[in-house]
């Protein structure tokens, strides 16, 4: 028996798989969080920061470079407070420095 594999759109796959649906939801949520705090990030740093994974009430920001990460850590309390006022359960934000091999 020859089985033909047909590709399906990502959205359809996500809707059919609880694991993919959860991953897609978390990705959208992480991006929305970054958009919500964007006005609080100094304009020169915005391009250096990406939304990262969410694990419970902890959210991760991915940052390019040690200097940007250091400055970002000083801003975390205001980010956390701002997100809580917007309804997100963010108790802690982690900063992870991206290495050159990560994208």
C-alpha positions as CSV (number, residue, x, y, z in Angstrom):
1,X,0.0,0.0,0.0
2,X,1.4,3.3,-1.0
3,X,0.5,6.2,1.2
4,X,0.5,9.7,-0.2
5,X,1.6,12.5,2.1
6,X,0.0,15.8,1.5
7,X,1.2,19.0,3.1
8,X,-1.3,21.0,5.1
9,X,-1.2,24.6,6.2
10,X,0.5,25.3,9.6
11,X,-2.7,26.8,11.0
12,X,-4.7,23.6,10.1
13,X,-2.0,21.4,11.6
14,X,-2.0,23.5,14.8
15,X,-5.7,23.2,15.1
16,X,-5.6,19.5,14.7
17,X,-2.8,19.0,17.2
18,X,-3.2,20.1,20.9
19,X,0.6,20.3,21.3
20,X,1.0,22.5,18.2
21,X,-2.0,24.6,19.1
22,X,-0.5,25.3,22.6
23,X,2.8,26.2,21.0
24,X,1.2,28.6,18.6
25,X,-0.8,30.2,21.4
26,X,2.3,30.7,23.5
27,X,4.2,32.2,20.5
28,X,1.4,34.7,19.9
29,X,1.2,35.5,23.6
30,X,5.0,36.1,23.8
31,X,4.9,38.4,20.8
32,X,2.0,40.3,22.3
33,X,3.9,40.8,25.5
34,X,6.9,42.2,23.7
35,X,4.6,44.5,21.8
36,X,3.0,45.7,25.0
37,X,6.4,46.6,26.6
38,X,7.9,48.0,23.4
39,X,7.2,51.7,24.4
40,X,9.1,51.1,27.7
41,X,12.2,49.9,25.8
42,X,14.7,52.5,24.7
43,X,14.4,52.9,20.9
44,X,18.0,52.0,20.2
45,X,17.6,48.6,22.0
46,X,14.3,47.5,20.4
47,X,16.0,45.7,17.5
48,X,18.2,43.8,19.9
49,X,15.3,42.1,21.7
50,X,13.1,39.2,20.7
51,X,10.2,37.5,22.5
52,X,11.2,34.2,24.0
53,X,9.5,31.2,25.6
54,X,6.8,31.4,28.3
55,X,7.0,28.9,31.2
56,X,4.1,29.4,33.6
57,X,4.4,32.9,35.1
58,X,8.0,33.3,33.8
59,X,8.7,34.9,30.4
60,X,12.0,35.0,28.7
61,X,13.4,37.8,26.5
62,X,16.2,37.0,24.1
63,X,18.8,39.7,23.8
64,X,21.7,40.3,21.5
65,X,24.7,41.4,23.5
66,X,25.9,41.7,27.0
67,X,25.5,45.5,27.2
68,X,21.9,45.4,26.1
69,X,21.2,42.5,28.5
70,X,22.6,44.5,31.4
71,X,20.5,47.6,30.6
72,X,17.5,45.4,30.0
73,X,17.8,43.8,33.4
74,X,17.5,47.3,35.0
75,X,14.1,47.7,33.3
76,X,12.6,44.3,34.2
77,X,10.6,45.5,37.3
78,X,8.8,48.1,35.2
79,X,8.2,45.6,32.4
80,X,6.7,43.1,34.9
81,X,4.5,45.7,36.5
82,X,3.3,47.0,33.2
83,X,2.4,43.5,31.9
84,X,0.5,42.7,35.1
85,X,-1.6,45.9,34.7
86,X,-2.4,44.6,31.2
87,X,-3.7,41.3,32.6
88,X,-0.7,39.0,32.1
89,X,0.4,36.7,34.9
90,X,4.1,37.7,34.7
91,X,5.9,37.2,38.0
92,X,9.4,37.0,36.5
93,X,11.2,37.9,33.3
94,X,14.4,36.1,32.4
95,X,17.0,37.6,30.1
96,X,18.9,35.2,27.8
97,X,21.8,36.5,25.8
98,X,21.8,35.1,22.3
99,X,25.0,33.8,21.0
100,X,26.0,34.3,17.4
101,X,24.9,30.8,16.4
102,X,21.4,31.4,17.7
103,X,18.9,33.2,15.5
